[in-house]
Amino acid sequence: VQLQASGGGLVQAGGSLRLSCTASRTIHSSNVMGWYRQTPGNQRELVASLRSGRDGNYGDSVRGRFTISRDNAKNTVYLQMNSLKPEDTAVYYCYANVDWTTYWGQGTQVTVSS
């Protein structure tokens, strides 16, 4: 499974971005897809995850500002990021859990200026 992430960029604090991550093949709706983020010198932090038919699971620092969604027909997971803060600056990685294996996208940089 290959995952292609897009949508990162530079935005001012308070702004919004939407990240997309498309899988190279069908990801069953029961498989979890989601996003982590990482800053230099730190471990990856869970941002959000989603299994179709269930509510999204969010990290404490983004709950209420970010929304994860999926379009299973397009094999794509989205991350809508609103009210962005400078501390949201990171490389964002999408992932998919398929058959006991975690697949990762290449990462997309999000930079929030103050």
Secondary structure, DSSP 8 states (H G I E B T S, - for coil): --EEEE--EEEETT--EEEEEEESS---TTS-EEEEEE-TTS--EEEEEE-TTS--EE-TTTTTTEEEEEEGGGTEEEEEE-S--GGG-EEEEEEEEETTEEEEB--EEEEEE-
